[in-house]
Protein backbone atom coordinates (compact mmCIF):
# COMPACT_ATOMS: atom_id res chain seq x y z
CA UNK A 1 0.00 0.00 0.00
CA UNK A 2 1.42 3.38 -0.99
CA UNK A 3 0.16 6.80 0.04
CA UNK A 4 -1.49 7.54 -3.28
CA UNK A 5 -1.95 4.39 -5.35
CA UNK A 6 -3.25 1.39 -3.43
CA UNK A 7 -6.72 1.40 -1.91
CA UNK A 8 -7.16 0.48 1.69
CA UNK A 9 -9.40 -2.54 2.29
CA UNK A 10 -11.09 -2.18 5.65
CA UNK A 11 -13.72 -4.37 7.26
CA UNK A 12 -17.00 -2.68 8.17
CA UNK A 13 -19.04 -4.49 10.84
CA UNK A 14 -22.16 -2.64 11.96
CA UNK A 15 -23.14 -4.91 14.85
CA UNK A 16 -26.23 -4.51 17.04
CA UNK A 17 -28.24 -1.69 18.58
CA UNK A 18 -26.80 1.71 17.72
CA UNK A 19 -23.96 0.02 15.84
CA UNK A 20 -25.32 0.60 12.32
CA UNK A 21 -25.84 4.31 13.03
CA UNK A 22 -22.41 5.06 14.48
CA UNK A 23 -20.51 2.79 12.09
CA UNK A 24 -22.17 4.38 9.06
CA UNK A 25 -21.38 7.82 10.50
CA UNK A 26 -17.74 6.81 10.83
CA UNK A 27 -17.59 5.44 7.30
CA UNK A 28 -19.06 8.69 5.95
CA UNK A 29 -16.53 10.82 7.82
CA UNK A 30 -13.57 8.71 6.70
CA UNK A 31 -14.79 8.81 3.09
CA UNK A 32 -15.18 12.60 3.26
CA UNK A 33 -11.72 13.05 4.76
CA UNK A 34 -10.19 10.96 1.99
CA UNK A 35 -11.81 13.24 -0.59
CA UNK A 36 -10.57 16.35 1.17
CA UNK A 37 -7.00 15.06 1.18
CA UNK A 38 -7.36 13.72 -2.39
CA UNK A 39 -6.48 10.17 -1.33
CA UNK A 40 -7.85 6.99 -2.91
CA UNK A 41 -11.20 5.87 -1.48
CA UNK A 42 -11.35 3.00 0.98
CA UNK A 43 -12.69 -0.32 -0.22
CA UNK A 44 -15.09 -1.16 2.59
CA UNK A 45 -15.74 -4.86 3.16
CA UNK A 46 -19.17 -5.26 4.87
CA UNK A 47 -19.32 -8.18 7.31
CA UNK A 48 -21.94 -9.48 9.72
CA UNK A 49 -22.01 -10.23 13.44
CA UNK A 50 -24.79 -10.30 16.03
CA UNK A 51 -28.47 -10.34 15.22
CA UNK A 52 -27.90 -9.78 11.49
CA UNK A 53 -25.50 -12.73 11.40
CA UNK A 54 -27.92 -14.94 13.34
CA UNK A 55 -30.63 -14.14 10.77
CA UNK A 56 -28.28 -14.80 7.84
CA UNK A 57 -26.09 -17.65 9.08
CA UNK A 58 -27.60 -18.89 12.35
CA UNK A 59 -24.50 -17.77 14.26
CA UNK A 60 -23.70 -14.40 15.94
CA UNK A 61 -20.03 -14.82 14.99
CA UNK A 62 -20.07 -16.72 11.70
CA UNK A 63 -17.02 -18.41 10.29
CA UNK A 64 -17.55 -16.46 7.06
CA UNK A 65 -16.85 -13.22 8.88
CA UNK A 66 -13.78 -14.60 10.64
CA UNK A 67 -12.32 -15.89 7.35
CA UNK A 68 -12.86 -12.52 5.70
CA UNK A 69 -11.19 -10.68 8.59
CA UNK A 70 -8.13 -12.90 8.23
CA UNK A 71 -7.45 -11.24 4.88
CA UNK A 72 -7.69 -7.66 6.20
CA UNK A 73 -5.20 -5.47 8.03
CA UNK A 74 -7.86 -3.60 10.00
CA UNK A 75 -11.58 -3.21 10.51
CA UNK A 76 -14.23 -1.19 12.30
CA UNK A 77 -16.54 -3.18 14.57
CA UNK A 78 -19.78 -1.84 16.00
CA UNK A 79 -21.04 -2.99 19.42
CA UNK A 80 -22.82 -6.27 20.02
CA UNK A 81 -25.81 -6.97 22.28
CA UNK A 82 -25.18 -10.59 23.16
CA UNK A 83 -27.39 -10.31 26.26
CA UNK A 84 -30.39 -10.14 23.93
CA UNK A 85 -29.41 -13.20 21.85
CA UNK A 86 -31.46 -16.36 22.27
CA UNK A 87 -29.93 -18.70 24.91
CA UNK A 88 -28.44 -21.05 22.32
CA UNK A 89 -26.37 -18.15 20.90
CA UNK A 90 -25.01 -16.95 24.26
CA UNK A 91 -23.03 -20.05 25.17
CA UNK A 92 -19.68 -19.13 23.63
CA UNK A 93 -17.60 -15.98 23.52
CA UNK A 94 -19.39 -12.78 22.50
CA UNK A 95 -18.50 -11.66 18.98
CA UNK A 96 -15.84 -9.10 19.90
CA UNK A 97 -14.22 -11.50 22.35
CA UNK A 98 -14.14 -14.22 19.73
CA UNK A 99 -12.44 -11.88 17.27
CA UNK A 100 -9.86 -10.71 19.82
CA UNK A 101 -9.01 -14.30 20.70
CA UNK A 102 -9.00 -15.63 17.12
CA UNK A 103 -6.59 -12.96 15.88
CA UNK A 104 -4.50 -12.49 19.00
CA UNK A 105 -5.41 -8.83 19.51
CA UNK A 106 -3.43 -8.62 22.73
CA UNK A 107 -3.33 -4.83 23.14
CA UNK A 108 -6.39 -2.77 23.98
CA UNK A 109 -5.54 0.92 23.75
CA UNK A 110 -8.19 3.17 25.29
CA UNK A 111 -7.80 6.93 25.41
CA UNK A 112 -9.82 9.53 27.27
CA UNK A 113 -9.60 13.31 27.14
CA UNK A 114 -11.75 16.24 28.08
CA UNK A 115 -12.81 18.98 25.67
CA UNK A 116 -13.14 22.58 26.86
CA UNK A 117 -16.73 23.04 25.72
CA UNK A 118 -18.07 19.60 26.64
CA UNK A 119 -19.73 19.00 29.97
CA UNK A 120 -17.53 16.61 31.95
CA UNK A 121 -16.80 15.47 35.50
CA UNK A 122 -13.05 16.06 35.12
CA UNK A 123 -11.78 19.57 34.53
CA UNK A 124 -8.76 18.43 32.55
CA UNK A 125 -7.66 15.00 31.39
CA UNK A 126 -5.70 13.52 28.50
CA UNK A 127 -4.65 9.94 29.12
CA UNK A 128 -4.31 6.54 27.48
CA UNK A 129 -5.03 3.22 29.20
CA UNK A 130 -3.02 0.33 27.76
CA UNK A 131 -4.88 -2.84 28.71
CA UNK A 132 -3.47 -6.35 28.38
CA UNK A 133 -6.14 -8.06 26.33
CA UNK A 134 -5.36 -11.77 26.23
CA UNK A 135 -5.12 -13.10 29.78
CA UNK A 136 -5.26 -11.75 33.37
CA UNK A 137 -8.47 -12.17 35.35
CA UNK A 138 -10.81 -12.43 32.34
CA UNK A 139 -11.55 -16.13 32.33
CA UNK A 140 -13.23 -16.15 28.90
CA UNK A 141 -9.99 -15.43 27.04
CA UNK A 142 -7.07 -16.63 29.18
CA UNK A 143 -7.17 -20.31 28.18
CA UNK A 144 -6.09 -22.00 24.96
CA UNK A 145 -9.34 -23.99 25.00
CA UNK A 146 -12.40 -23.67 27.19
CA UNK A 147 -12.80 -21.10 29.94
CA UNK A 148 -10.90 -20.32 33.10
CA UNK A 149 -14.21 -20.03 34.95
CA UNK A 150 -15.84 -23.26 36.08
CA UNK A 151 -18.02 -24.95 38.72
CA UNK A 152 -16.71 -28.13 40.39
CA UNK A 153 -19.99 -28.42 42.29
CA UNK A 154 -23.40 -26.80 41.90
CA UNK A 155 -22.75 -24.34 44.74
CA UNK A 156 -19.08 -23.55 44.05
CA UNK A 157 -17.69 -21.35 41.27
CA UNK A 158 -13.99 -20.79 40.55
CA UNK A 159 -12.06 -18.53 38.21
CA UNK A 160 -8.41 -18.80 37.15
CA UNK A 161 -6.32 -15.70 36.48
CA UNK A 162 -3.42 -16.17 34.07
CA UNK A 163 -0.28 -14.00 33.99
CA UNK A 164 2.74 -14.79 31.81
CA UNK A 165 6.04 -12.98 31.51
CA UNK A 166 5.85 -12.75 27.73
CA UNK A 167 2.36 -11.24 27.60
CA UNK A 168 3.19 -8.71 30.31
CA UNK A 169 6.42 -7.76 28.59
CA UNK A 170 4.80 -7.09 25.22
CA UNK A 171 1.99 -4.96 26.67
CA UNK A 172 4.51 -3.01 28.74
CA UNK A 173 6.49 -2.22 25.59
CA UNK A 174 3.28 -0.97 23.99
CA UNK A 175 2.70 1.39 26.91
CA UNK A 176 6.24 2.74 27.02
CA UNK A 177 6.41 3.26 23.25
CA UNK A 178 3.19 5.27 23.42
CA UNK A 179 4.54 7.28 26.36
CA UNK A 180 7.67 8.26 24.42
CA UNK A 181 5.42 10.03 21.90
CA UNK A 182 3.43 11.80 24.62
CA UNK A 183 4.35 13.27 28.03
CA UNK A 184 6.73 10.43 28.95
CA UNK A 185 4.94 9.17 32.04
CA UNK A 186 3.73 5.60 32.71
CA UNK A 187 1.68 4.40 35.70
CA UNK A 188 1.60 0.64 36.36
CA UNK A 189 -1.69 -0.41 37.99
CA UNK A 190 -1.89 -3.68 39.93
CA UNK A 191 -3.00 -5.28 43.21
CA UNK A 192 0.27 -6.88 44.26
CA UNK A 193 -0.38 -6.32 47.95
CA UNK A 194 -3.00 -9.10 47.94
CA UNK A 195 -1.99 -11.02 44.79
CA UNK A 196 1.80 -10.98 45.10
CA UNK A 197 2.57 -13.74 42.59
CA UNK A 198 0.29 -12.76 39.70
CA UNK A 199 -0.03 -9.00 40.16
CA UNK A 200 3.47 -8.85 41.59
CA UNK A 201 4.76 -10.38 38.37
CA UNK A 202 2.80 -7.84 36.34
CA UNK A 203 4.28 -4.93 38.30
CA UNK A 204 7.82 -6.28 38.29
CA UNK A 205 7.97 -7.15 34.59
CA UNK A 206 6.66 -3.69 33.72
CA UNK A 207 9.48 -2.18 35.78
CA UNK A 208 11.97 -4.43 33.97
CA UNK A 209 10.73 -3.07 30.65
CA UNK A 210 10.86 0.48 32.04
CA UNK A 211 14.65 0.17 32.32
CA UNK A 212 14.77 0.20 28.51
CA UNK A 213 13.02 3.58 28.44
CA UNK A 214 15.14 5.78 30.76
CA UNK A 215 13.46 9.00 29.60
CA UNK A 216 10.03 7.81 30.79
CA UNK A 217 9.00 8.52 34.38
CA UNK A 218 7.50 5.33 35.89
CA UNK A 219 5.39 4.83 39.02
CA UNK A 220 2.89 2.22 40.21
CA UNK A 221 -0.44 2.33 42.04
CA UNK A 222 -2.83 -0.20 43.56
CA UNK A 223 -6.01 -0.34 41.54
CA UNK A 224 -8.30 0.77 44.37
CA UNK A 225 -6.16 3.85 45.01
CA UNK A 226 -5.99 4.47 41.27
CA UNK A 227 -9.77 4.82 40.97
CA UNK A 228 -9.70 7.56 43.60
CA UNK A 229 -6.71 9.29 42.01
CA UNK A 230 -8.38 9.27 38.61
CA UNK A 231 -11.39 11.07 40.03
CA UNK A 232 -9.33 13.48 42.11
CA UNK A 233 -6.41 14.34 39.80
CA UNK A 234 -6.94 12.87 36.30
CA UNK A 235 -4.61 15.44 34.73
CA UNK A 236 -1.68 13.84 36.60
CA UNK A 237 -1.77 10.74 34.38
CA UNK A 238 -0.43 10.18 30.89
CA UNK A 239 -0.21 6.45 30.06
CA UNK A 240 -1.62 3.76 32.36
CA UNK A 241 -0.72 0.10 31.83
CA UNK A 242 -2.66 -2.65 33.55
CA UNK A 243 -4.14 -6.12 33.26
CA UNK A 244 -7.36 -7.04 31.49
CA UNK A 245 -10.11 -6.63 34.09
CA UNK A 246 -8.63 -3.56 35.75
CA UNK A 247 -8.14 -1.94 32.35
CA UNK A 248 -11.78 -2.48 31.47
CA UNK A 249 -13.00 -0.89 34.70
CA UNK A 250 -10.57 2.04 34.70
CA UNK A 251 -11.28 2.92 31.08
CA UNK A 252 -15.04 3.04 31.70
CA UNK A 253 -14.37 5.36 34.62
CA UNK A 254 -12.10 7.55 32.51
CA UNK A 255 -14.68 7.66 29.72
CA UNK A 256 -17.36 8.89 32.09
CA UNK A 257 -14.99 11.46 33.60
CA UNK A 258 -14.42 12.84 30.10
CA UNK A 259 -18.13 13.49 29.64
CA UNK A 260 -19.77 10.24 28.59
CA UNK A 261 -19.01 6.68 27.56
CA UNK A 262 -20.07 7.96 24.16
CA UNK A 263 -16.64 9.62 24.06
CA UNK A 264 -14.64 6.50 24.99
CA UNK A 265 -12.63 5.17 22.06
CA UNK A 266 -10.42 2.10 21.79
CA UNK A 267 -8.24 0.05 19.49
CA UNK A 268 -7.60 -3.69 19.77
CA UNK A 269 -4.41 -4.76 18.02
CA UNK A 270 -1.79 -7.40 17.49
CA UNK A 271 1.47 -6.74 15.68
CA UNK A 272 -0.25 -7.30 12.32
CA UNK A 273 -3.98 -6.50 12.65
CA UNK A 274 -6.18 -3.93 14.36
CA UNK A 275 -9.85 -3.50 15.24
CA UNK A 276 -11.44 -0.13 15.98
CA UNK A 277 -14.18 -0.59 18.55
CA UNK A 278 -15.89 1.93 20.83
CA UNK A 279 -15.75 1.13 24.55
CA UNK A 280 -19.50 1.48 25.04
CA UNK A 281 -22.17 -1.11 24.33
CA UNK A 282 -25.03 -1.40 21.88
CA UNK A 283 -27.47 0.87 23.80
CA UNK A 284 -30.55 -0.92 22.37
CA UNK A 285 -32.97 1.65 23.83
CA UNK A 286 -31.37 4.32 21.61
CA UNK A 287 -31.25 2.18 18.47
CA UNK A 288 -33.09 3.61 15.50
CA UNK A 289 -33.78 6.98 17.15
CA UNK A 290 -30.86 8.88 15.57
CA UNK A 291 -29.67 9.98 19.03
CA UNK A 292 -26.46 7.97 19.51
CA UNK A 293 -23.17 9.75 20.05
CA UNK A 294 -20.75 8.73 17.24
CA UNK A 295 -17.64 10.31 18.82
CA UNK A 296 -16.24 7.13 20.39
CA UNK A 297 -16.52 5.25 17.10
CA UNK A 298 -15.05 8.15 15.13
CA UNK A 299 -12.05 8.41 17.46
CA UNK A 300 -11.60 4.64 17.46
CA UNK A 301 -11.25 4.88 13.69
CA UNK A 302 -8.70 7.67 14.19
CA UNK A 303 -6.67 5.27 16.34
CA UNK A 304 -6.94 2.57 13.69
CA UNK A 305 -5.69 4.92 10.96
CA UNK A 306 -2.75 5.97 13.12
CA UNK A 307 -1.95 2.32 13.82
CA UNK A 308 -1.90 1.64 10.08
CA UNK A 309 0.32 4.66 9.57
CA UNK A 310 2.75 3.51 12.26
CA UNK A 311 2.88 -0.01 10.94
CA UNK A 312 3.47 0.90 7.33
CA UNK A 313 5.01 4.37 7.75
CA UNK A 314 2.33 6.10 5.67
CA UNK A 315 2.25 9.79 6.49
CA UNK A 316 -1.01 10.16 4.56
CA UNK A 317 -2.84 8.04 7.10
CA UNK A 318 -1.49 10.19 9.91
CA UNK A 319 -2.77 13.27 8.12
CA UNK A 320 -6.11 11.59 7.60
CA UNK A 321 -6.37 10.71 11.30
CA UNK A 322 -5.31 14.22 12.36
CA UNK A 323 -7.89 15.78 10.08
CA UNK A 324 -10.74 13.69 11.50
CA UNK A 325 -9.67 14.19 15.12
CA UNK A 326 -9.44 17.94 14.60
CA UNK A 327 -12.87 18.08 12.96
CA UNK A 328 -14.44 16.17 15.87
CA UNK A 329 -12.77 18.48 18.41
CA UNK A 330 -13.86 21.60 16.52
CA UNK A 331 -17.43 20.34 16.31
CA UNK A 332 -17.53 19.79 20.07
CA UNK A 333 -15.86 23.16 20.65
CA UNK A 334 -18.64 24.80 18.63
CA UNK A 335 -21.16 23.44 21.12
CA UNK A 336 -22.55 20.75 18.84
CA UNK A 337 -23.27 17.67 20.96
CA UNK A 338 -25.65 14.75 21.29
CA UNK A 339 -28.03 14.34 24.23
CA UNK A 340 -25.62 12.29 26.39
CA UNK A 341 -23.42 15.39 26.52
CA UNK A 342 -26.32 17.74 27.16
CA UNK A 343 -26.73 18.76 23.52
CA UNK A 344 -29.56 18.62 21.00
CA UNK A 345 -27.79 17.26 17.92
CA UNK A 346 -28.88 14.00 16.35
CA UNK A 347 -26.37 11.42 15.18
CA UNK A 348 -26.68 12.56 11.58
CA UNK A 349 -26.53 16.26 12.49
CA UNK A 350 -23.35 15.77 14.49
CA UNK A 351 -21.84 13.72 11.67
CA UNK A 352 -22.65 16.38 9.07
CA UNK A 353 -21.04 19.04 11.27
CA UNK A 354 -17.88 16.95 11.47
CA UNK A 355 -17.87 16.40 7.71
CA UNK A 356 -18.20 20.13 7.10
CA UNK A 357 -15.27 20.92 9.40
CA UNK A 358 -13.03 18.49 7.54
CA UNK A 359 -12.83 21.19 4.87
CA UNK A 360 -11.81 24.02 7.25
CA UNK A 361 -8.40 22.96 8.53
Secondary structure, 3 states (H helix, E strand, C coil): CCCCCCCCEEEEECCCCCHHHHHHHHHHHHHHHHHHCCCCCCEEEEECCHHHHHHHHCCCCCHHHHHHHHCCCEEEECCCCHHHCCHHHCCCCCHHHHHHHHCCCCEEEEEEECCCCCCCCCCCCEEEEEEECCCECCCCCCCCCCCCEEEEECCEEEECCECCHHHHHHHHHHHHHHHHCCCCEEEEEECCCCCCCHHHHHHHHHHHHHCCCCCCEEEEEEHHHHHHHHHHHHHHCCEEEECHHHHHHHHHHHHHHCCCHHHCEEEEECCCCEEECCCCCCCCCCCCCCCCCCHHHHHHHHHHHHHHHHHHCCHHHHHHHHHHHHHHHHHHHCCCCCHHHCCCCCHHHHHHHHHHHCCCC
